[in-house]
Amino acid sequence: MKEIFINVEDFETSVSIVEEGKLLNFFLEKNTFANTGNVYKGKITKTVSNMNFVFLDIGDKKTGFLSEQEYFDIGYDYGGTVLKDSNSNKKEEVVSTNFEKGQDVIVQVVKEPYKTKGARLTTNITFPGTYIVFAPFIKTLGISRRIEDETERLRLRDIVRKVLENLKDATGVIVRTQAVGAAKEEIEKEIRQFSAIWGKIKEDAKKHKAPKLLYKEQEMPIRVLRENLDESVKTIWVDDKNTYENLKRHISKIYKNKKNIQLKLFEGKENIFTSFGFVQQVENIYKNIVSFKKGGYISVDVTEALTVFDINSGKHKGAENVEESIYQLNLNAAQEVAHQIILRNIGGIIVIDFIDMKELDNRKKLKALMEKELSRSKLSFKIADISEFGLMEITRKRVANRIDDLYFEDCYCCSGRGRLITLEKQCFNKLKEIKYKCKSDPEKNILAVLTKRIKEKLVSEYSDTLAQYERVYRKKIVLELEEE
């Protein structure tokens, strides 16, 4: 059975899904302004006709951008300039010609800001729920392809159709796989809830000037439960009282029929991941060398455009049959590569350099295994046939930043030839260390030995957090520089 562990800190939230001690999936989110799913009334600040996109001020430090891939002609007057057409279809024409500088537009974040880039935005607003995806501008009723039972498909279609007929505005709904067997009342309730949310967004858009946050996506733990909570989950552990209470209300409201769910508050004095014994697996996500069974290891290289996995035999000792030995090594490597892709939230273009195999049948079997392993995640992907040189190319949907994008930066010593954990993440790690030391150490004074850069940043930017720890745990925190 699976367990879900939720760690809430002052600056980030992380969720681990574990089965029998093995980390199956990992989610991490920094507390930022433009989180994925948020809806804003933005203002056009610049149109770029030769690149076919526009920039919008949504209230964040960096302006967001809307490209032709994410532009849907919604034809709705939300208190700004009405878009030129109103056929509710995606337009192939130049996006920049449909907007003017200073125009107001309702947009949703599809990808959070990354380095120098602002948030990626869309005009096609969608609200994913437990049973349905509510899509105001897609006037269709869709059923997940994973629902194969025709009787169930007809039942769900009939439920949704009747609700939509009674709504004031025409809208679209896509029924999710989780709706199979769900009560009619629960599905109807969710559709009406999202309809009410969308109605409020439209009203607020008319009342307020841009930039304005119109809708904030649910907190990350709730989103993870929405996508991953099923009968295989036995226990949900959370180490924050407020999050625990929010989840308790959410589960009693949405999952009241799942009697086997156990939600527990973790009140230990050390980090929850450390306490349950899988913190090393979490820390391995940040490493570029990962071992797998039988002695081999994987080298992970992250670039702006793609992620590359290189398979190495290491201490692997194969059988006398060289082809069979290489095949077995590649199979073990493929399982770990797929595991790391899911854990690190890697999307976009992925290239895997397997050890060359001569047999075409072995290459086909290896591809089939990779498809099976990646299917454990719900994100869509495509795998090309393995080339004669042993290269496998994968494209995988991007829904958020990779772990490497969140907490790694170019090394200031080697001009970008290597990678370092960001100073911000080093400070976060030290704050965690200090907090749990305050919890567990009986001494009144808590000593933290730091590098000069970390100490300066903690004092200048996180003094309020340190003061809070001193107040809550009744300790005196002493920061000292480590010896050079």
Buried (B, 14 or more C-beta within 10 A) or exposed (E): EBBBBBBBBBBBBBBBBBBEEEBBBBBBBBEBBBBBBBBBBBBBBBBEEEEBBBBBBBBBEBBBBBBBEBBBBBBBEBBBBEBEEEEBEBBEEBBBEBBEEEBBBBBBBBBBBBEEEBBBBBBBBBBBBBBBBBBBBBEEBBBBEEBEEEEBBEBBBEBBEEBBEEBEEEBBBBBBEBBBEBEBEBBBBBBBEBBEBBBEBBEBBEEBEBBBBBBEBBBBBBBBBBBBBEEEBEBBBBBBEEBBEBBBEBBEEBBEEEEEBEBEBBEBEBBBBBBBEBBEBBEBBBEEEBBBEBBBBBEBEBEEEBBBBBBBBBEBEBEEEEBBBBBBBBBBBBBBBBBBBBBBBBBBBBBBBBBBBEEEEBBEBBBEBBBEBBEEBEBEBEBEEBEEEBBBBBBBEBBBBBBBBBBBBEEEEEEEEEBBEEBBBBBBEBBBEBBBBBBEBEEEEBEBEBBEEBBBBBEEEBEEBBEEBBEEBEBEBEBEEEEE
